[in-house]
Amino acid sequence: MVQGLMSRGLSKMRELMAQASFKKAEPTEKTLERVRLQLHECAQGRGGEVSTRQRAAKLAQTYLGLDAAGQHAFLRLIALEFGPEPERVAQAHAVYQAAVGTDGQWDAEADLRAAMRSSRLRILTQFAAIDHGVKFLVDMRADLLNFQDQDPVLKPLDRELQSRLAAWFDVGFLELSRITWQSPAALLEKLVQYEAVHAIQSWNDLKNRLDSDRRCYGFFHPRMPLEPLIFVEVALVNGLADNVQALLDEHAPVTDHHKASTAIFYSISNTQVGLRGISFGNFLIKRVVADLQRDFPHLKTFATLSPIPGLVRWVGKHPEALAESFTPSDWKRLAAAVAKPQPALAMEPGLLAASEQSYPQGLEHPVLQGLLGAEGGWPTSADVVQALREPLLRLAAHYLLHARRGDGPADPVARFHLGNGARVEQLNWLADTSAKGLAQSWGLMVNYLYDPDRIESNLESFAAEGRIDATASIKRMAKR
């Protein structure tokens, strides 16, 4: 009977978690006091396993029923009132220091470790034990990350929760699974929801991405079987893909995957905000490469077709880099191109010639502002496209190899792939002409090559020295 009551309680929690629109309650003093009492009960861990889980499930239901302010207050209570006891830690530390070098050192060390263990960890562990509790904690951390930007008090709780999640989501516990058109509908809906690189436009689009010449793999946790933690979409083709619209064309003929020579990783999406700071991508790519080599021994090349999402934003902060990518000949060629009647261009044709002698600073140049801005319309003019090609390719090569943020590359996708042992292989002009592609990188994309024989050495040299492996042509372009 008790087990039945617990199951019904946990089922109620599952229903609440599945409902996106149930009414949230504003926090009141009475509500917060009730939450405090529930938290203390969880921290004390009284009773057996069944009652412990029931308390944790009830507390989780309370959290889910609060609005954002209430959830913030809930998390502050855990952070502020359930940490280690300073007096107990100080006393245990003094005993340990006195015991160093004696037979009692190891017992004193264990006591010190126990004193430093906060009640927060006990509460978090009890949440993890309930039905859907791991997903609950992942979502709770997503809330926590949102709140802590404005409330540093929450950072100790975040560190403890991240540490717990990192242990529970160790790659050794994860399962790599292929996702197909026959996978459960709930899982396919998650792919549509979580796709972060190239939005899935329709069910036909999704079906095309799961066809016989395509593969999709995801990492899954046993406690979250229909929630991919990260997934990668792969196209089996011949040669390096250089245009994402062609790669995703629903009407293109299906290629014979048994004759494909190249596996193109064209989209990698992390799905769980609450797992930020816990990396799976490097393990995912290595595992997928190994699976593809096993299933298709004739595959010789493993590469990406990747966006360059930070390029335009970086140029906005470093406008001189754009101007430096233009030679005097480039300026003249561009002047000749824009001088031709082209109603789609959002600019005055005479501006470039008028300022040709000064070679002004990148996007501060009125013509480049007009051409490369959101309403420029430059991809419609073959002459302007040709005039911009070499300067923008040089700019992108310089950005990928030399632009820095902290100790790594400025571009987030470059950091990911170079940090996983890839090489910058090829830049692709107008490879993504979607509104997003033009806005973030003027349509440029890049192939990162994963050479199984060089992945480990590239990874080690990048980690130790920051060295970026790139082809000779990319290096030449980056020198400008």
C-alpha positions as CSV (number, residue, x, y, z in Angstrom):
1,M,0.0,0.0,0.0
2,V,2.8,2.4,0.9
3,Q,4.5,1.6,-2.4
4,G,1.3,2.4,-4.2
5,L,1.0,5.8,-2.5
6,M,4.6,6.6,-3.4
7,S,4.0,5.7,-7.0
8,R,0.9,7.9,-7.2
9,G,2.9,10.7,-5.6
10,L,5.7,10.3,-8.2
11,S,3.2,10.1,-11.0
12,K,1.7,13.4,-9.9
13,M,5.1,14.9,-10.1
14,R,5.7,13.5,-13.6
15,E,2.4,15.0,-14.7
16,L,3.4,18.4,-13.4
17,M,6.7,18.3,-15.1
18,A,5.0,17.4,-18.4
19,Q,2.6,20.4,-18.2
20,A,4.2,23.5,-19.6
21,S,1.3,25.8,-18.7
22,F,0.1,24.9,-15.3
23,K,-0.4,27.9,-13.1
24,K,2.6,29.0,-11.0
25,A,2.1,30.3,-7.5
26,E,3.7,33.5,-6.2
27,P,5.8,32.9,-3.1
28,T,4.4,34.0,0.3
29,E,6.1,34.0,3.7
30,K,3.9,31.0,4.6
31,T,5.0,29.2,1.5
32,L,8.6,29.8,2.1
33,E,8.4,28.7,5.7
34,R,6.8,25.5,4.5
35,V,9.6,25.0,2.0
36,R,12.2,25.6,4.7
37,L,10.6,22.9,6.9
38,Q,10.5,20.5,3.9
39,L,14.1,21.1,3.1
40,H,15.1,20.5,6.7
41,E,13.2,17.2,6.7
42,C,15.0,16.2,3.5
43,A,18.4,17.3,4.9
44,Q,17.9,15.2,8.1
45,G,16.9,12.1,6.1
46,R,14.6,10.6,8.7
47,G,12.8,7.4,8.1
48,G,13.3,4.7,5.5
49,E,13.9,4.9,1.8
50,V,10.2,5.1,0.9
51,S,9.4,8.1,3.2
52,T,12.6,9.8,2.1
53,R,11.6,9.6,-1.6
54,Q,8.1,10.7,-0.8
55,R,9.4,13.8,1.0
56,A,11.7,14.6,-2.0
57,A,8.9,14.1,-4.5
58,K,6.7,16.4,-2.5
59,L,9.4,19.0,-2.3
60,A,10.0,18.8,-6.1
61,Q,6.3,19.3,-6.7
62,T,6.4,22.4,-4.5
63,Y,9.3,23.8,-6.5
64,L,7.6,23.1,-9.8
65,G,4.5,24.9,-8.6
66,L,6.3,28.2,-7.8
67,D,6.8,31.1,-10.2
68,A,10.3,32.3,-11.0
69,A,10.5,34.5,-7.9
70,G,9.5,31.6,-5.7
71,Q,12.0,29.2,-7.4
72,H,14.7,31.8,-6.9
73,A,13.8,32.1,-3.2
74,F,13.7,28.3,-2.9
75,L,17.2,28.0,-4.3
76,R,18.5,30.8,-2.0
77,L,17.2,28.8,1.0
78,I,19.2,25.8,-0.1
79,A,22.3,27.9,-0.8
80,L,22.3,29.9,2.4
81,E,20.9,27.6,5.1
82,F,22.2,24.2,4.2
83,G,26.0,24.6,3.7
84,P,28.7,23.2,5.9
85,E,28.8,24.3,9.5
86,P,31.8,26.6,9.9
87,E,32.4,25.7,13.6
88,R,32.3,22.0,12.9
89,V,34.7,22.4,10.0
90,A,37.1,24.5,12.1
91,Q,37.0,22.0,14.9
92,A,37.6,19.0,12.5
93,H,40.4,20.9,10.8
94,A,42.1,21.6,14.1
95,V,41.9,17.9,15.0
96,Y,43.3,16.9,11.6
97,Q,46.2,19.3,11.9
98,A,47.1,17.9,15.3
99,A,46.8,14.3,14.0
100,V,49.0,14.7,10.9
101,G,51.8,12.2,11.1
102,T,50.1,10.1,13.8
103,D,48.1,6.9,13.6
104,G,44.9,9.0,13.9
105,Q,45.6,11.0,10.8
106,W,43.3,9.0,8.5
107,D,40.4,9.0,10.9
108,A,40.8,12.7,11.4
109,E,40.9,13.2,7.6
110,A,37.6,11.3,7.3
111,D,36.0,13.4,10.0
112,L,37.2,16.6,8.3
113,R,35.8,15.4,5.0
114,A,32.4,14.6,6.7
115,A,32.3,18.0,8.3
116,M,32.8,19.7,4.9
117,R,30.0,17.8,3.3
118,S,27.1,20.1,3.2
119,S,23.4,19.3,3.7
120,R,22.9,20.7,0.2
121,L,24.4,17.5,-1.3
122,R,22.1,15.3,0.8
123,I,19.1,17.2,-0.6
124,L,20.3,17.0,-4.2
125,T,21.0,13.3,-3.9
126,Q,17.5,12.7,-2.6
127,F,16.0,14.5,-5.5
128,A,18.1,12.3,-7.9
129,A,16.6,9.2,-6.4
130,I,12.9,10.0,-7.2
131,D,11.2,9.2,-10.5
132,H,12.4,11.7,-13.2
133,G,14.6,13.2,-10.4
134,V,17.7,13.4,-12.6
135,K,15.9,15.4,-15.2
136,F,14.4,17.5,-12.5
137,L,17.9,18.4,-11.2
138,V,19.1,19.2,-14.7
139,D,16.2,21.6,-15.2
140,M,16.7,23.0,-11.8
141,R,20.3,23.9,-12.6
142,A,19.1,25.6,-15.8
143,D,17.0,27.8,-13.5
144,L,20.0,28.3,-11.2
145,L,22.3,29.4,-14.0
146,N,19.7,32.0,-15.0
147,F,19.3,33.3,-11.5
148,Q,23.0,33.3,-10.4
149,D,23.9,35.9,-13.1
150,Q,22.3,38.5,-10.8
151,D,22.7,36.7,-7.5
152,P,26.2,35.5,-6.7
153,V,25.0,33.9,-3.5
154,L,23.8,31.0,-5.6
155,K,27.3,30.1,-6.9
156,P,28.3,27.6,-4.1
157,L,25.0,25.7,-4.8
158,D,25.8,25.7,-8.5
159,R,29.3,24.4,-7.9
160,E,27.9,21.5,-5.8
161,L,25.1,20.7,-8.3
162,Q,27.5,20.8,-11.2
163,S,29.9,18.5,-9.4
164,R,27.1,16.0,-8.7
165,L,25.8,16.2,-12.3
166,A,29.4,15.8,-13.7
167,A,29.7,12.5,-11.7
168,W,26.3,11.2,-12.7
169,F,26.8,12.1,-16.4
170,D,30.3,10.8,-16.7
171,V,30.6,9.5,-20.3
172,G,31.2,6.0,-18.9
173,F,27.5,6.0,-17.8
174,L,26.1,7.3,-21.1
175,E,24.8,5.3,-24.0
176,L,25.4,6.1,-27.7
177,S,22.4,5.4,-29.8
178,R,21.5,5.9,-33.4
179,I,18.3,7.9,-33.9
180,T,16.2,6.8,-36.9
181,W,12.8,7.6,-38.4
182,Q,11.5,4.5,-36.5
183,S,12.5,6.0,-33.1
184,P,9.7,7.0,-30.7
185,A,7.8,10.0,-31.8
186,A,8.5,11.7,-28.5
187,L,12.2,11.5,-29.3
188,L,11.8,12.8,-32.8
189,E,9.9,15.8,-31.5
190,K,12.9,16.4,-29.2
191,L,15.2,16.6,-32.2
192,V,13.0,19.2,-33.8
193,Q,12.9,21.1,-30.5
194,Y,16.6,21.0,-29.7
195,E,18.2,21.4,-33.2
196,A,20.4,24.5,-32.6
197,V,22.4,24.8,-35.9
198,H,20.1,24.3,-38.8
199,A,16.4,24.5,-37.8
200,I,14.3,21.6,-38.8
201,Q,11.5,23.1,-40.9
202,S,9.1,20.2,-41.2
203,W,8.6,16.5,-40.7
204,N,9.7,15.9,-44.3
205,D,12.9,17.8,-43.5
206,L,13.5,15.6,-40.4
207,K,12.8,12.5,-42.4
208,N,15.3,13.6,-45.0
209,R,17.9,14.0,-42.3
210,L,17.3,10.4,-41.2
211,D,17.3,8.8,-44.6
212,S,19.6,6.0,-45.7
213,D,22.4,8.3,-46.6
214,R,22.2,10.1,-43.3
215,R,22.9,9.2,-39.7
216,C,22.0,10.8,-36.4
217,Y,23.6,9.7,-33.1
218,G,22.9,10.9,-29.6
219,F,24.3,10.4,-26.1
220,F,21.6,9.3,-23.6
221,H,21.6,8.8,-19.8
222,P,19.7,5.7,-18.5
223,R,17.6,7.9,-16.3
224,M,16.6,10.2,-19.2
225,P,16.0,7.6,-22.0
226,L,14.0,10.0,-24.3
227,E,16.2,13.1,-23.7
228,P,19.3,13.2,-25.9
229,L,22.0,15.1,-24.1
230,I,23.8,15.9,-27.3
231,F,23.3,14.7,-30.8
232,V,25.1,14.9,-34.1
233,E,23.7,14.7,-37.7
234,V,25.9,13.1,-40.3
235,A,25.7,13.0,-44.1
236,L,27.4,10.2,-46.1
237,V,28.6,11.7,-49.3
238,N,31.6,11.8,-51.7
239,G,34.1,14.6,-51.1
240,L,33.9,17.6,-48.7
241,A,30.4,19.2,-48.6
242,D,30.7,22.9,-49.3
243,N,27.1,24.1,-49.2
244,V,24.6,23.4,-46.4
245,Q,21.5,24.2,-48.5
246,A,22.5,21.5,-51.0
247,L,23.3,19.1,-48.2
248,L,19.8,19.6,-46.7
249,D,17.9,19.7,-50.0
250,E,14.8,17.4,-49.5
251,H,14.5,17.0,-53.2
252,A,18.1,15.9,-53.9
253,P,18.5,12.2,-54.8
254,V,19.4,9.8,-52.1
255,T,23.0,8.8,-52.5
256,D,24.3,5.2,-52.2
257,H,25.7,5.2,-48.7
258,H,27.7,2.0,-49.4
259,K,29.7,4.0,-52.0
260,A,30.2,7.1,-49.9
261,S,33.8,8.1,-49.1
262,T,33.1,10.9,-46.7
263,A,31.2,11.4,-43.5
264,I,30.2,15.0,-43.0
265,F,29.2,16.1,-39.4
266,Y,26.9,19.1,-40.3
267,S,25.1,19.7,-37.0
268,I,26.0,19.1,-33.3
269,S,23.5,20.3,-30.7
270,N,23.8,20.3,-26.9
271,T,20.3,20.0,-25.6
272,Q,20.3,20.5,-21.8
273,V,21.1,24.0,-20.5
274,G,21.4,22.5,-17.0
275,L,24.5,20.5,-18.1
276,R,26.5,23.5,-19.1
277,G,30.1,23.1,-18.3
278,I,29.9,19.3,-18.7
279,S,31.3,18.3,-22.0
280,F,30.3,15.3,-24.1
281,G,31.2,16.5,-27.6
282,N,34.7,15.1,-27.9
283,F,33.6,11.7,-26.7
284,L,30.6,11.8,-29.0
285,I,32.6,12.5,-32.2
286,K,35.2,9.8,-31.4
287,R,32.5,7.2,-30.7
288,V,30.6,8.1,-33.9
289,V,33.8,8.0,-36.0
290,A,34.5,4.5,-34.5
291,D,31.0,3.3,-35.3
292,L,31.0,4.7,-38.8
293,Q,34.4,3.0,-39.5
294,R,33.0,-0.3,-38.3
295,D,29.8,0.0,-40.3
296,F,31.4,1.5,-43.4
297,P,35.0,0.5,-43.8
298,H,35.2,2.3,-47.1
299,L,34.8,5.7,-45.5
300,K,38.1,7.6,-45.7
301,T,37.3,11.1,-44.6
302,F,35.6,12.4,-41.5
303,A,34.9,16.2,-41.5
304,T,32.4,18.8,-40.6
305,L,30.5,21.5,-42.5
306,S,30.5,24.1,-39.7
307,P,29.1,27.6,-39.2
308,I,31.4,30.4,-38.1
309,P,28.9,32.0,-35.7
310,G,31.2,34.6,-34.2
311,L,32.7,36.2,-37.3
312,V,30.4,39.2,-37.9
313,R,30.1,39.9,-34.2
314,W,33.9,39.9,-33.9
315,V,34.3,42.2,-36.8
316,G,31.9,44.6,-35.2
317,K,34.4,44.8,-32.3
318,H,37.4,44.9,-34.5
319,P,36.4,46.8,-37.6
320,E,40.0,47.4,-38.7
321,A,40.3,43.7,-39.4
322,L,37.8,44.0,-42.3
323,A,39.5,46.9,-43.9
324,E,42.9,45.2,-43.6
325,S,41.6,42.3,-45.5
326,F,41.1,44.5,-48.6
327,T,44.1,45.3,-50.9
328,P,44.0,48.4,-53.1
329,S,43.1,46.1,-56.0
330,D,40.2,44.7,-54.0
331,W,38.9,48.2,-53.3
332,K,39.0,49.1,-57.0
333,R,37.3,45.9,-58.0
334,L,34.6,46.5,-55.4
335,A,34.2,50.1,-56.6
336,A,33.7,48.9,-60.2
337,A,31.2,46.3,-59.1
338,V,28.9,48.6,-57.1
339,A,29.1,51.3,-59.8
340,K,26.9,49.2,-62.0
341,P,23.2,49.8,-61.7
342,Q,21.9,47.3,-59.1
343,P,18.7,48.3,-57.4
344,A,19.0,45.5,-54.8
345,L,22.0,47.1,-53.2
346,A,21.2,49.3,-50.2
347,M,23.8,52.0,-50.9
348,E,24.8,54.9,-53.0
349,P,27.1,53.8,-55.9
350,G,29.4,56.8,-55.7
351,L,30.4,56.4,-52.0
352,L,33.2,53.9,-52.6
353,A,34.9,55.9,-55.3
354,A,34.6,59.1,-53.2
355,S,36.5,57.5,-50.2
356,E,38.7,55.2,-52.1
357,Q,41.9,57.0,-51.1
358,S,41.4,56.6,-47.4
359,Y,40.7,52.9,-47.1
360,P,38.5,53.5,-44.1
361,Q,38.0,51.2,-41.2
362,G,35.9,48.1,-42.1
363,L,32.3,48.3,-41.2
364,E,32.7,52.0,-40.4
365,H,33.0,52.4,-44.2
366,P,29.6,53.6,-45.4
367,V,29.6,51.3,-48.4
368,L,30.6,48.2,-46.5
369,Q,28.0,49.1,-43.9
370,G,25.4,49.2,-46.7
371,L,26.7,46.1,-48.5
372,L,27.3,43.8,-45.6
373,G,24.5,45.0,-43.3
374,A,21.2,43.1,-42.9
375,E,19.6,44.9,-45.9
376,G,22.6,45.0,-48.2
377,G,21.3,42.5,-50.7
378,W,24.9,41.9,-52.0
379,P,24.4,38.1,-52.7
380,T,22.1,39.1,-55.6
381,S,24.9,40.8,-57.5
382,A,27.4,38.4,-59.2
383,D,30.0,41.2,-59.6
384,V,29.8,42.3,-55.9
385,V,29.9,38.7,-54.8
386,Q,33.1,38.1,-56.8
387,A,34.6,41.3,-55.5
388,L,34.0,40.4,-51.9
389,R,35.0,36.8,-52.1
390,E,38.8,37.0,-51.6
391,P,38.8,39.7,-48.9
392,L,36.1,37.9,-46.8
393,L,37.9,34.6,-47.2
394,R,41.1,36.2,-46.0
395,L,39.2,37.8,-43.1
396,A,37.6,34.4,-42.1
397,A,41.0,32.6,-42.2
398,H,42.6,35.3,-40.0
399,Y,39.7,35.1,-37.6
400,L,39.8,31.3,-37.2
401,L,43.6,31.1,-36.8
402,H,44.4,34.3,-34.9
403,A,41.4,35.8,-33.2
404,R,41.4,34.9,-29.5
405,R,39.1,34.9,-26.5
406,G,41.0,34.2,-23.4
407,D,43.3,31.3,-24.0
408,G,41.4,29.9,-27.0
409,P,40.0,30.8,-30.4
410,A,37.4,33.5,-30.4
411,D,34.9,31.4,-32.4
412,P,32.9,29.0,-30.2
413,V,32.6,26.3,-32.9
414,A,36.3,26.6,-33.7
415,R,37.1,26.1,-29.9
416,F,35.0,23.0,-29.9
417,H,36.4,21.2,-32.9
418,L,40.0,22.3,-32.5
419,G,39.9,21.3,-28.9
420,N,38.7,17.9,-30.0
421,G,41.7,17.4,-32.4
422,A,40.4,18.6,-35.7
423,R,42.2,20.6,-38.4
424,V,40.9,23.7,-40.3
425,E,40.7,22.2,-43.7
426,Q,38.7,24.4,-46.1
427,L,36.7,27.6,-46.2
428,N,33.5,27.6,-48.2
429,W,32.2,30.8,-49.9
430,L,28.4,31.4,-49.7
431,A,28.0,28.0,-48.1
432,D,25.0,29.1,-46.1
433,T,22.8,31.7,-47.7
434,S,20.0,31.5,-45.1
435,A,19.2,34.7,-43.2
436,K,21.0,33.3,-40.2
437,G,24.1,32.3,-42.2
438,L,24.4,35.7,-43.8
439,A,23.9,37.5,-40.5
440,Q,26.5,35.5,-38.6
441,S,29.3,35.0,-41.1
442,W,28.2,36.5,-44.5
443,G,27.4,33.0,-45.6
444,L,30.9,31.5,-45.0
445,M,31.3,28.0,-43.5
446,V,34.3,25.9,-42.8
447,N,35.3,22.2,-43.0
448,Y,37.1,20.8,-39.9
449,L,38.8,17.6,-40.7
450,Y,39.0,14.7,-38.2
451,D,42.0,12.6,-39.2
452,P,41.9,9.5,-37.0
453,D,45.7,9.3,-37.2
454,R,46.2,12.9,-36.0
455,I,43.3,13.6,-33.6
456,E,45.3,12.8,-30.4
457,S,48.4,14.7,-31.4
458,N,46.4,17.7,-32.5
459,L,44.4,17.6,-29.3
460,E,47.5,17.5,-27.1
461,S,49.4,20.3,-29.0
462,F,46.3,22.5,-28.9
463,A,45.8,21.9,-25.2
464,A,49.4,22.4,-24.3
465,E,50.5,25.1,-26.7
466,G,47.3,26.5,-28.3
467,R,48.6,25.3,-31.7
468,I,46.0,25.2,-34.4
469,D,46.4,22.7,-37.2
470,A,45.4,24.1,-40.6
471,T,46.1,23.4,-44.2
472,A,48.7,25.4,-46.1
473,S,46.1,27.3,-48.1
474,I,44.2,28.4,-45.0
475,K,47.5,29.6,-43.4
476,R,48.4,31.6,-46.5
477,M,45.0,33.3,-46.5
478,A,45.3,34.1,-42.9
479,K,48.6,36.0,-43.5
480,R,46.8,38.5,-45.7
